[in-house]
Structure formats: C-alpha cells, structure tokens
C-alpha cells in the first residue's frame, strides 16, 4: 500500500473514531455506530490489497 493511501486511511479512520466517540457522548447511539461498517470495509480493503500484492509476487 502506498504511503499516501496509508496516511489518508489513517486520517479517515481517526476522524471517524473521533466523530463516533463524540456522538456516543452526546447520546446519539445510531450516529455513533456508523464507525463499525467503516472499520469492516477498511479491513476488507486492506485484506484485498494484501492478497493482490501476494499474487503479484
């Protein structure tokens, strides 16, 4: 994974986590749960990227 993509993914996830934590603290449970599908999507993206890199080698 490229450096810029890694930094973008990290910033995006930290921002989503901060938003989720703030929403939970304000009592908005539904908005706070938005982070979980995003985390699953990012996990699957990284797995697919690694598989592709292994297949190239």
PDB file of N, CA, C and O in Angstrom, chain B, residues numbered from 101:
ATOM      1  N   UNK B 101       0.856  -1.161   0.000  1.00  0.00           N
ATOM      2  CA  UNK B 101       0.000   0.000   0.000  1.00  0.00           C
ATOM      3  C   UNK B 101       0.904   1.226   0.000  1.00  0.00           C
ATOM      4  O   UNK B 101       1.903   1.278   0.718  1.00  0.00           O
ATOM      5  N   UNK B 102       0.545   2.192  -0.800  1.00  0.00           N
ATOM      6  CA  UNK B 102       1.349   3.400  -0.899  1.00  0.00           C
ATOM      7  C   UNK B 102       1.286   4.246   0.360  1.00  0.00           C
ATOM      8  O   UNK B 102       0.375   4.124   1.179  1.00  0.00           O
ATOM      9  N   UNK B 103       2.272   5.096   0.485  1.00  0.00           N
ATOM     10  CA  UNK B 103       2.364   5.919   1.680  1.00  0.00           C
ATOM     11  C   UNK B 103       1.190   6.886   1.798  1.00  0.00           C
ATOM     12  O   UNK B 103       0.629   7.052   2.882  1.00  0.00           O
ATOM     13  N   UNK B 104       0.818   7.522   0.692  1.00  0.00           N
ATOM     14  CA  UNK B 104      -0.264   8.497   0.735  1.00  0.00           C
ATOM     15  C   UNK B 104      -1.607   7.838   1.028  1.00  0.00           C
ATOM     16  O   UNK B 104      -2.433   8.395   1.751  1.00  0.00           O
ATOM     17  N   UNK B 105      -1.821   6.663   0.472  1.00  0.00           N
ATOM     18  CA  UNK B 105      -3.060   5.937   0.742  1.00  0.00           C
ATOM     19  C   UNK B 105      -3.124   5.513   2.204  1.00  0.00           C
ATOM     20  O   UNK B 105      -4.189   5.562   2.821  1.00  0.00           O
ATOM     21  N   UNK B 106      -2.001   5.103   2.754  1.00  0.00           N
ATOM     22  CA  UNK B 106      -1.950   4.713   4.166  1.00  0.00           C
ATOM     23  C   UNK B 106      -2.248   5.897   5.080  1.00  0.00           C
ATOM     24  O   UNK B 106      -2.996   5.767   6.049  1.00  0.00           O
ATOM     25  N   UNK B 107      -1.669   7.036   4.773  1.00  0.00           N
ATOM     26  CA  UNK B 107      -1.902   8.239   5.586  1.00  0.00           C
ATOM     27  C   UNK B 107      -3.359   8.673   5.475  1.00  0.00           C
ATOM     28  O   UNK B 107      -3.978   9.038   6.475  1.00  0.00           O
ATOM     29  N   UNK B 108      -3.910   8.634   4.263  1.00  0.00           N
ATOM     30  CA  UNK B 108      -5.311   9.001   4.073  1.00  0.00           C
ATOM     31  C   UNK B 108      -6.229   8.071   4.858  1.00  0.00           C
ATOM     32  O   UNK B 108      -7.160   8.533   5.519  1.00  0.00           O
ATOM     33  N   UNK B 109      -5.977   6.773   4.791  1.00  0.00           N
ATOM     34  CA  UNK B 109      -6.790   5.798   5.508  1.00  0.00           C
ATOM     35  C   UNK B 109      -6.696   6.010   7.016  1.00  0.00           C
ATOM     36  O   UNK B 109      -7.702   5.921   7.720  1.00  0.00           O
ATOM     37  N   UNK B 110      -5.507   6.287   7.508  1.00  0.00           N
ATOM     38  CA  UNK B 110      -5.318   6.527   8.935  1.00  0.00           C
ATOM     39  C   UNK B 110      -6.060   7.780   9.388  1.00  0.00           C
ATOM     40  O   UNK B 110      -6.740   7.758  10.414  1.00  0.00           O
ATOM     41  N   UNK B 111      -5.936   8.870   8.636  1.00  0.00           N
ATOM     42  CA  UNK B 111      -6.623  10.121   8.993  1.00  0.00           C
ATOM     43  C   UNK B 111      -8.138   9.925   8.935  1.00  0.00           C
ATOM     44  O   UNK B 111      -8.861  10.404   9.809  1.00  0.00           O
ATOM     45  N   UNK B 112      -8.614   9.227   7.916  1.00  0.00           N
ATOM     46  CA  UNK B 112     -10.043   8.971   7.780  1.00  0.00           C
ATOM     47  C   UNK B 112     -10.577   8.167   8.963  1.00  0.00           C
ATOM     48  O   UNK B 112     -11.626   8.496   9.515  1.00  0.00           O
ATOM     49  N   UNK B 113      -9.859   7.115   9.351  1.00  0.00           N
ATOM     50  CA  UNK B 113     -10.309   6.283  10.463  1.00  0.00           C
ATOM     51  C   UNK B 113     -10.261   7.017  11.798  1.00  0.00           C
ATOM     52  O   UNK B 113     -11.158   6.858  12.625  1.00  0.00           O
ATOM     53  N   UNK B 114      -9.231   7.813  12.011  1.00  0.00           N
ATOM     54  CA  UNK B 114      -9.151   8.583  13.262  1.00  0.00           C
ATOM     55  C   UNK B 114     -10.283   9.602  13.315  1.00  0.00           C
ATOM     56  O   UNK B 114     -10.901   9.784  14.363  1.00  0.00           O
ATOM     57  N   UNK B 115     -10.558  10.263  12.205  1.00  0.00           N
ATOM     58  CA  UNK B 115     -11.668  11.213  12.160  1.00  0.00           C
ATOM     59  C   UNK B 115     -13.001  10.546  12.426  1.00  0.00           C
ATOM     60  O   UNK B 115     -13.832  11.088  13.156  1.00  0.00           O
ATOM     61  N   UNK B 116     -13.218   9.375  11.844  1.00  0.00           N
ATOM     62  CA  UNK B 116     -14.462   8.647  12.069  1.00  0.00           C
ATOM     63  C   UNK B 116     -14.571   8.187  13.524  1.00  0.00           C
ATOM     64  O   UNK B 116     -15.658   8.203  14.101  1.00  0.00           O
ATOM     65  N   UNK B 117     -13.460   7.782  14.108  1.00  0.00           N
ATOM     66  CA  UNK B 117     -13.463   7.355  15.504  1.00  0.00           C
ATOM     67  C   UNK B 117     -13.765   8.522  16.440  1.00  0.00           C
ATOM     68  O   UNK B 117     -14.501   8.361  17.413  1.00  0.00           O
ATOM     69  N   UNK B 118     -13.205   9.687  16.154  1.00  0.00           N
ATOM     70  CA  UNK B 118     -13.487  10.878  16.969  1.00  0.00           C
ATOM     71  C   UNK B 118     -14.954  11.250  16.848  1.00  0.00           C
ATOM     72  O   UNK B 118     -15.598  11.564  17.849  1.00  0.00           O
ATOM     73  N   UNK B 119     -15.487  11.220  15.641  1.00  0.00           N
ATOM     74  CA  UNK B 119     -16.905  11.528  15.444  1.00  0.00           C
ATOM     75  C   UNK B 119     -17.792  10.533  16.184  1.00  0.00           C
ATOM     76  O   UNK B 119     -18.784  10.920  16.803  1.00  0.00           O
ATOM     77  N   UNK B 120     -17.437   9.258  16.121  1.00  0.00           N
ATOM     78  CA  UNK B 120     -18.209   8.229  16.803  1.00  0.00           C
ATOM     79  C   UNK B 120     -18.184   8.422  18.318  1.00  0.00           C
ATOM     80  O   UNK B 120     -19.212   8.305  18.985  1.00  0.00           O
ATOM     81  N   UNK B 121     -17.008   8.715  18.850  1.00  0.00           N
ATOM     82  CA  UNK B 121     -16.884   8.932  20.289  1.00  0.00           C
ATOM     83  C   UNK B 121     -17.693  10.143  20.728  1.00  0.00           C
ATOM     84  O   UNK B 121     -18.353  10.104  21.766  1.00  0.00           O
ATOM     85  N   UNK B 122     -17.649  11.215  19.951  1.00  0.00           N
ATOM     86  CA  UNK B 122     -18.431  12.413  20.279  1.00  0.00           C
ATOM     87  C   UNK B 122     -19.925  12.116  20.229  1.00  0.00           C
ATOM     88  O   UNK B 122     -20.679  12.565  21.092  1.00  0.00           O
ATOM     89  N   UNK B 123     -20.352  11.361  19.219  1.00  0.00           N
ATOM     90  CA  UNK B 123     -21.774  11.029  19.102  1.00  0.00           C
ATOM     91  C   UNK B 123     -22.237  10.180  20.272  1.00  0.00           C
ATOM     92  O   UNK B 123     -23.330  10.392  20.797  1.00  0.00           O
ATOM     93  N   UNK B 124     -21.419   9.221  20.687  1.00  0.00           N
ATOM     94  CA  UNK B 124     -21.779   8.411  21.849  1.00  0.00           C
ATOM     95  C   UNK B 124     -21.885   9.267  23.104  1.00  0.00           C
ATOM     96  O   UNK B 124     -22.781   9.060  23.922  1.00  0.00           O
ATOM     97  N   UNK B 125     -20.980  10.224  23.261  1.00  0.00           N
ATOM     98  CA  UNK B 125     -21.012  11.060  24.459  1.00  0.00           C
ATOM     99  C   UNK B 125     -22.228  11.974  24.478  1.00  0.00           C
ATOM    100  O   UNK B 125     -22.669  12.390  25.549  1.00  0.00           O
ATOM    101  N   UNK B 126     -22.776  12.293  23.310  1.00  0.00           N
ATOM    102  CA  UNK B 126     -23.971  13.133  23.229  1.00  0.00           C
ATOM    103  C   UNK B 126     -25.254  12.296  23.286  1.00  0.00           C
ATOM    104  O   UNK B 126     -26.351  12.853  23.264  1.00  0.00           O
ATOM    105  N   UNK B 127     -25.130  10.991  23.358  1.00  0.00           N
ATOM    106  CA  UNK B 127     -26.284  10.114  23.462  1.00  0.00           C
ATOM    107  C   UNK B 127     -26.888   9.728  22.121  1.00  0.00           C
ATOM    108  O   UNK B 127     -27.998   9.198  22.074  1.00  0.00           O
ATOM    109  N   UNK B 128     -26.182   9.982  21.044  1.00  0.00           N
ATOM    110  CA  UNK B 128     -26.691   9.621  19.712  1.00  0.00           C
ATOM    111  C   UNK B 128     -26.077   8.287  19.311  1.00  0.00           C
ATOM    112  O   UNK B 128     -25.055   8.232  18.627  1.00  0.00           O
ATOM    113  N   UNK B 129     -26.727   7.212  19.753  1.00  0.00           N
ATOM    114  CA  UNK B 129     -26.199   5.866  19.560  1.00  0.00           C
ATOM    115  C   UNK B 129     -26.137   5.482  18.089  1.00  0.00           C
ATOM    116  O   UNK B 129     -25.161   4.880  17.641  1.00  0.00           O
ATOM    117  N   UNK B 130     -27.170   5.828  17.341  1.00  0.00           N
ATOM    118  CA  UNK B 130     -27.229   5.443  15.930  1.00  0.00           C
ATOM    119  C   UNK B 130     -26.089   6.074  15.130  1.00  0.00           C
ATOM    120  O   UNK B 130     -25.475   5.402  14.301  1.00  0.00           O
ATOM    121  N   UNK B 131     -25.803   7.337  15.364  1.00  0.00           N
ATOM    122  CA  UNK B 131     -24.696   8.002  14.667  1.00  0.00           C
ATOM    123  C   UNK B 131     -23.347   7.453  15.118  1.00  0.00           C
ATOM    124  O   UNK B 131     -22.401   7.398  14.332  1.00  0.00           O
ATOM    125  N   UNK B 132     -23.259   7.052  16.368  1.00  0.00           N
ATOM    126  CA  UNK B 132     -22.009   6.513  16.889  1.00  0.00           C
ATOM    127  C   UNK B 132     -21.662   5.155  16.306  1.00  0.00           C
ATOM    128  O   UNK B 132     -20.490   4.784  16.238  1.00  0.00           O
ATOM    129  N   UNK B 133     -22.676   4.414  15.887  1.00  0.00           N
ATOM    130  CA  UNK B 133     -22.446   3.079  15.343  1.00  0.00           C
ATOM    131  C   UNK B 133     -21.988   3.101  13.888  1.00  0.00           C
ATOM    132  O   UNK B 133     -21.703   2.042  13.328  1.00  0.00           O
ATOM    133  N   UNK B 134     -21.910   4.256  13.267  1.00  0.00           N
ATOM    134  CA  UNK B 134     -21.503   4.355  11.867  1.00  0.00           C
ATOM    135  C   UNK B 134     -20.067   3.875  11.673  1.00  0.00           C
ATOM    136  O   UNK B 134     -19.714   3.427  10.583  1.00  0.00           O
ATOM    137  N   UNK B 135     -19.248   3.959  12.690  1.00  0.00           N
ATOM    138  CA  UNK B 135     -17.837   3.586  12.563  1.00  0.00           C
ATOM    139  C   UNK B 135     -17.653   2.100  12.287  1.00  0.00           C
ATOM    140  O   UNK B 135     -16.686   1.726  11.622  1.00  0.00           O
ATOM    141  N   UNK B 136     -18.534   1.251  12.767  1.00  0.00           N
ATOM    142  CA  UNK B 136     -18.313  -0.187  12.634  1.00  0.00           C
ATOM    143  C   UNK B 136     -18.380  -0.685  11.192  1.00  0.00           C
ATOM    144  O   UNK B 136     -17.500  -1.449  10.794  1.00  0.00           O
ATOM    145  N   UNK B 137     -19.368  -0.301  10.389  1.00  0.00           N
ATOM    146  CA  UNK B 137     -19.307  -0.718   8.982  1.00  0.00           C
ATOM    147  C   UNK B 137     -18.090  -0.133   8.244  1.00  0.00           C
ATOM    148  O   UNK B 137     -17.544  -0.767   7.342  1.00  0.00           O
ATOM    149  N   UNK B 138     -17.678   1.068   8.633  1.00  0.00           N
ATOM    150  CA  UNK B 138     -16.480   1.655   8.018  1.00  0.00           C
ATOM    151  C   UNK B 138     -15.234   0.853   8.363  1.00  0.00           C
ATOM    152  O   UNK B 138     -14.376   0.636   7.508  1.00  0.00           O
ATOM    153  N   UNK B 139     -15.132   0.416   9.598  1.00  0.00           N
ATOM    154  CA  UNK B 139     -13.980  -0.395  10.001  1.00  0.00           C
ATOM    155  C   UNK B 139     -13.960  -1.726   9.260  1.00  0.00           C
ATOM    156  O   UNK B 139     -12.898  -2.182   8.836  1.00  0.00           O
ATOM    157  N   UNK B 140     -15.109  -2.346   9.102  1.00  0.00           N
ATOM    158  CA  UNK B 140     -15.185  -3.609   8.378  1.00  0.00           C
ATOM    159  C   UNK B 140     -14.800  -3.395   6.911  1.00  0.00           C
ATOM    160  O   UNK B 140     -14.063  -4.196   6.336  1.00  0.00           O
ATOM    161  N   UNK B 141     -15.295  -2.327   6.320  1.00  0.00           N
ATOM    162  CA  UNK B 141     -14.949  -2.025   4.936  1.00  0.00           C
ATOM    163  C   UNK B 141     -13.465  -1.779   4.760  1.00  0.00           C
ATOM    164  O   UNK B 141     -12.873  -2.262   3.796  1.00  0.00           O
ATOM    165  N   UNK B 142     -12.858  -1.045   5.661  1.00  0.00           N
ATOM    166  CA  UNK B 142     -11.416  -0.784   5.581  1.00  0.00           C
ATOM    167  C   UNK B 142     -10.621  -2.067   5.772  1.00  0.00           C
ATOM    168  O   UNK B 142      -9.608  -2.278   5.104  1.00  0.00           O
ATOM    169  N   UNK B 143     -11.070  -2.916   6.671  1.00  0.00           N
ATOM    170  CA  UNK B 143     -10.395  -4.203   6.896  1.00  0.00           C
ATOM    171  C   UNK B 143     -10.431  -5.062   5.632  1.00  0.00           C
ATOM    172  O   UNK B 143      -9.419  -5.644   5.243  1.00  0.00           O
ATOM    173  N   UNK B 144     -11.585  -5.137   5.003  1.00  0.00           N
ATOM    174  CA  UNK B 144     -11.705  -5.921   3.773  1.00  0.00           C
ATOM    175  C   UNK B 144     -10.868  -5.320   2.645  1.00  0.00           C
ATOM    176  O   UNK B 144     -10.284  -6.052   1.847  1.00  0.00           O
ATOM    177  N   UNK B 145     -10.809  -3.999   2.579  1.00  0.00           N
ATOM    178  CA  UNK B 145      -9.989  -3.328   1.577  1.00  0.00           C
ATOM    179  C   UNK B 145      -8.515  -3.682   1.755  1.00  0.00           C
ATOM    180  O   UNK B 145      -7.827  -3.979   0.778  1.00  0.00           O
ATOM    181  N   UNK B 146      -8.032  -3.652   2.980  1.00  0.00           N
ATOM    182  CA  UNK B 146      -6.626  -3.967   3.252  1.00  0.00           C
ATOM    183  C   UNK B 146      -6.345  -5.438   2.965  1.00  0.00           C
ATOM    184  O   UNK B 146      -5.293  -5.768   2.418  1.00  0.00           O
ATOM    185  N   UNK B 147      -7.266  -6.322   3.323  1.00  0.00           N
ATOM    186  CA  UNK B 147      -7.074  -7.739   3.013  1.00  0.00           C
ATOM    187  C   UNK B 147      -6.982  -7.972   1.511  1.00  0.00           C
ATOM    188  O   UNK B 147      -6.116  -8.714   1.046  1.00  0.00           O
ATOM    189  N   UNK B 148      -7.871  -7.343   0.753  1.00  0.00           N
ATOM    190  CA  UNK B 148      -7.845  -7.497  -0.701  1.00  0.00           C
ATOM    191  C   UNK B 148      -6.554  -6.937  -1.276  1.00  0.00           C
ATOM    192  O   UNK B 148      -5.983  -7.518  -2.200  1.00  0.00           O
ATOM    193  N   UNK B 149      -6.094  -5.826  -0.745  1.00  0.00           N
ATOM    194  CA  UNK B 149      -4.849  -5.209  -1.221  1.00  0.00           C
ATOM    195  C   UNK B 149      -3.669  -6.149  -0.970  1.00  0.00           C
ATOM    196  O   UNK B 149      -2.816  -6.323  -1.840  1.00  0.00           O
ATOM    197  N   UNK B 150      -3.622  -6.751   0.211  1.00  0.00           N
ATOM    198  CA  UNK B 150      -2.525  -7.661   0.532  1.00  0.00           C
ATOM    199  C   UNK B 150      -2.562  -8.913  -0.341  1.00  0.00           C
ATOM    200  O   UNK B 150      -1.518  -9.387  -0.789  1.00  0.00           O
ATOM    201  N   UNK B 151      -3.749  -9.448  -0.582  1.00  0.00           N
ATOM    202  CA  UNK B 151      -3.875 -10.614  -1.457  1.00  0.00           C
ATOM    203  C   UNK B 151      -3.370 -10.282  -2.850  1.00  0.00           C
ATOM    204  O   UNK B 151      -2.679 -11.087  -3.476  1.00  0.00           O
ATOM    205  N   UNK B 152      -3.714  -9.096  -3.334  1.00  0.00           N
ATOM    206  CA  UNK B 152      -3.281  -8.681  -4.661  1.00  0.00           C
ATOM    207  C   UNK B 152      -1.761  -8.561  -4.727  1.00  0.00           C
ATOM    208  O   UNK B 152      -1.142  -8.949  -5.718  1.00  0.00           O
ATOM    209  N   UNK B 153      -1.166  -8.021  -3.666  1.00  0.00           N
ATOM    210  CA  UNK B 153       0.292  -7.887  -3.626  1.00  0.00           C
ATOM    211  C   UNK B 153       0.978  -9.246  -3.587  1.00  0.00           C
ATOM    212  O   UNK B 153       2.012  -9.437  -4.228  1.00  0.00           O
ATOM    213  N   UNK B 154       0.410 -10.195  -2.837  1.00  0.00           N
ATOM    214  CA  UNK B 154       0.978 -11.542  -2.763  1.00  0.00           C
ATOM    215  C   UNK B 154       0.849 -12.241  -4.113  1.00  0.00           C
ATOM    216  O   UNK B 154       1.743 -12.978  -4.529  1.00  0.00           O
ATOM    217  N   UNK B 155      -0.263 -12.002  -4.785  1.00  0.00           N
ATOM    218  CA  UNK B 155      -0.499 -12.645  -6.077  1.00  0.00           C
ATOM    219  C   UNK B 155       0.467 -12.103  -7.133  1.00  0.00           C
ATOM    220  O   UNK B 155       0.877 -12.834  -8.034  1.00  0.00           O
ATOM    221  N   UNK B 156       0.830 -10.820  -7.022  1.00  0.00           N
ATOM    222  CA  UNK B 156       1.783 -10.218  -7.955  1.00  0.00           C
ATOM    223  C   UNK B 156       3.158 -10.865  -7.829  1.00  0.00           C
ATOM    224  O   UNK B 156       3.842 -11.104  -8.824  1.00  0.00           O
ATOM    225  N   UNK B 157       3.548 -11.144  -6.590  1.00  0.00           N
ATOM    226  CA  UNK B 157       4.889 -11.699  -6.340  1.00  0.00           C
ATOM    227  C   UNK B 157       4.914 -13.124  -6.722  1.00  0.00           C
ATOM    228  O   UNK B 157       5.947 -13.780  -6.592  1.00  0.00           O
TER     229      UNK B 157
END
